[in-house]
Amino acid sequence: MENVHLVPGEEEDDLYTGYNDYNPTFDSEDLHNDVGFQQAVRTSHGRRPPMTAKYPGTAIGGRPIGTAYGPRIPVGTAMGRPMTGAVQDGAARPMTAVRAAGYSSSIARGSVFDPLGQSKGPAPPLERQNEDTPEEKIKILEKKVNDLIEESCLAHARGDLQLSLEKAKEAGRKERALVRQREQTGTADHINLDLTYSVLFNLANQYANNDMYTEALNTYQVIVRNKMFNNAGRLKVNMANIYFKQKNYTKAIKFYRMALDQISNAHNAMRIKIMQNIGVVFIHMGQYSDAITSFEYIMSESPNIKTGFNLILCYYAIGDRERMKKAFQKLICVPLGIDDEDKYIPANDDPHANMVIEAIKNDKLHQMERERKALAEKYIMTSAKLIAPAIESSFAAGFDWCVDMVKGSQYVELANDLEINKAITYLRQRDFKQAVETLKMFEKKDSRVKSAAATNLSFLYFLEKDYDQADRYAELAMSADRYNPAALINKGNTVFVKEDYEKAAEFYKEALRNDSSCTEALYNLGLTYKRLGRLEEALDCFLKLHAILRNSAQVMYQLANLYEMLEDPHQAIEWLMQLTSVTPTDAQVLAKLGDLYDNEGDKSQAFQYYYESYRYFPSNISVIEWLGAYYIDTQFCEKAIQYFERATLIQPTQVKWQLMVASCYRRSGNYQKALETYKDIHRKFPENVECLRFLVRLCTDMGLKEVQDYATKLKKVEKMKEIREQRVRSGRESSARGRREGSAGSGNASNLTRTPPKKPSDVDLIPGDVQLSAAGSAGFKGSSSSPINTPPLRASVSRSDAKYSPVLQQGRDSGQSNHGTSAKGERISVKLKTLPGSNEPYEASTQQEIDASYVDPLGPQMQRPKTAAKKHTEEDEFADEELGDDLLPE
């Protein structure tokens, strides 16, 4: 205790004071407010040697560091560290390990703990770039050029070639403006050559896509001649392609070879493609030897299917049999680089592996493999069908050689297809027996080939109308492959011809379930529904088919026909109009359009389409008849004559057309020509009653002496007609009586002899009688349609048939003569004293009434409208002739 020295508090400082104070030296937040620190940072003041200080550890002697809290206890530094064993100037020695660095329990400073500096608020916004500077303008312009190039490429991918060209031109304009701007700013050395190349290349491509070949070649020349562009010589391939499209084959060869010279051997694939193009150009030039040289080199270096096929074509063109065989053998040995299909079949029950197989079963790579294999099979099949007749003495031996070669290659499954093609070749040569024998060889083959062969056999027998055999082979094809839509269609067709439409529809539906894109099944199903009267369902089938086959004329016609059956003529006309855009020269479609417009009452449109139909097919009787009747209806009888004369040439045995020609002459006022025509008709058809009546009437009106002869002939013809009719009636009565007697007889009916009734064809008919056609027209109804026809013959048109003939119906029974306006003159009954025939006795007191009345086959003429109140006095053209009292009008 004696060694303990207690110091009074007023004399010495507390040993523990100042330990919780914050040393301002470590205050990094207020450094920007520390003038001394900022000056030391900006100048070399901080590198000066330390000055002697009262308070060691500072750079400024004699003054402590000033802070917002006033003078603090000085901190020792490496420059003036206080001694640890003594106290300088009475200051207590600090304990250096008591407080943690950076933390203080003192709140004397008035600050809170904020290590992230969040108390300062949000950060100030970023400064905007100044777009007025030249560099910024250049960057913006470059971006616009790149965007335009991209838009041009996208437009071309969409198929909008015009827009892609416009974008490419605009990119070219902006790129030139960019180059000028760089030259103005003095940065021409920094021109983006890649951007210039891209702009020119895209522009040349778009010119070529729009068939602007001259502009495309000029643009390519700009690129090729610029030495600053690397590998620009390859673009000569594009230039050669353009020359090929222009059929300038010499320049195409030149540029292909120039491009080939500028491509090194390291790019062998490109060199092979260019040589293939050279060979194709030689084929177009007819230089097969040079083409063979190129193709043979390719087949020796890098064989492929296309080149092998082209090589076979060249050998076929020069007729080299042996080299054709060698080339075919090389073709079937070309490796395709395709994996086996077995890898897509699940090998085990591993769910993960099965999921992977399902994922890759129909991916893009597998689709490409299938396309490549299908293309190879197509080339091999085409080559075999091409060279088979040429490599051997007969095409059958050639096919057999090709089949043997294919069986030993990787395309074994094509051998059966070649055999079926052999049968099809027999069909093309009209050798049906050999074709059937070839197809029957497949009955014992595997199911797929058997089904295909049986399908073809069923089709052959169906064409030959041997429906039993067609049904048999359709069943065989279905049993071999129930999912074969062609076999189901053939089966449905055989049932269809037997009129079992419900069953046929079931087969067509099954074919559609197996193959939804089978257009034949859908078309036949529509026809079946149409036969069943289910028009709405048939309409649905053909509308679906039209969505698949947009330009099928048959489908459009069926749609128009269905709408007509549904009594919607406007839709029918619309579909027929679409059909005329596909087949504008189809006379039947044009005639149908005319018929529909005629039904609607639009005569002008009907005439237009009927006339177009006549122009394309001038032998359609119904169209000729309509046009002639139209001109008569419009009072242009002279124009109707040419159509009826055409009908006379087509049907020379039909007297009605010649009678119409004569009637047209009479209506137009040419009585002499009409008389000559009637005489000509009488020479050809001497027993025609109507012609004789017209002759009697004309000769009477014209005062000719032949009237008595024609009246006598008319009497004879009518008498013969009555005799024939009596015979027909008696024959029918006897046959009816015989039938009654036969039914009344008991056991001895078989011993009775009867005269069989006459058939309509057995009745002796007058060949010259006029008869209406099935379509209905303005004409005569003669005794050929009915053996019993005693009343006077008159022309008539049924109301339902009026659509084919626009002749007016009113006044048809009365008729009018062309040489007078009185309707009574047409019905005058002339009483003439007839002379006896050469074989008849003379009877002086006999006076018979001759029926010389007639009816105009073209119908009555229209009355002339009255133009004045005064009654018009009719002038008789035969006023100077002496007429009997019985010939005067009433």
Secondary structure, DSSP 8 states (H G I E B T S, - for coil): -TT-----TTTS--TTTTTTS--GGG--TTGGG-HHHHHHHHSGGGGS-----SSTT-SSTTS----TT--------SSS---TTS-GGG-----TTSS-TT--S--TT-----TT-GGG-S--------TTSHHHHHHHHHHHHHHHHHHHHHHHHHT-HHHHHHHHHHHHHHHHHHHHHHHHHT-GGG--HHHHHHHHHHHHHHHHHTT-HHHHHHHHHHHHH-TTSTTGGGGHHHHHHHHHHTT-HHHHHHHHHHHHHTS-TT-HHHHHHHHHHHHHHHHHHT-HHHHHHHHHHHHHHS--HHHHHHHHHHHHHHT-HHHHHHHHHHHHT-------GGGGS--SS-HHHHHHHHHHTTSHHHHHHHHHHHHHHHHHHHHHHHHHHHHSSSHHHHHHHHHHHHHTSS-TTHHHHHHHHHHHHHHHTT-HHHHHHHHHGGGGS-HHHHHHHHHHHHHHHHHTT-HHHHHHHHHHHHHH-TT-HHHHHHHHHHHHHTT-HHHHHHHHHHHHHH-TT-HHHHHHHHHHHHHHT-HHHHHHHHHHHHHHSTT-HHHHHHHHHHHHHTT-HHHHHHHHHHHHHH-TT-HHHHHHHHHHHHHHT-HHHHHHHHHHHHHH-TT-HHHHHHHHHHHHHTT-HHHHHHHHHHHHHH-TT-HHHHHHHHHHHHHTT-HHHHHHHHHHHHHH-TT-HHHHHHHHHHHHHHT-TTHHHHHHHHHHHHHHHHHHHHHHHHHHHHHHHHHHHHHH--SGGGG--------GGGS---TT-----TT--S-B--TTS-S---S---B---STTGGG-----TTTTT---TT---SGGGG----------TTS---SS-----------TT---------SSS------TTTTS---GGGS--
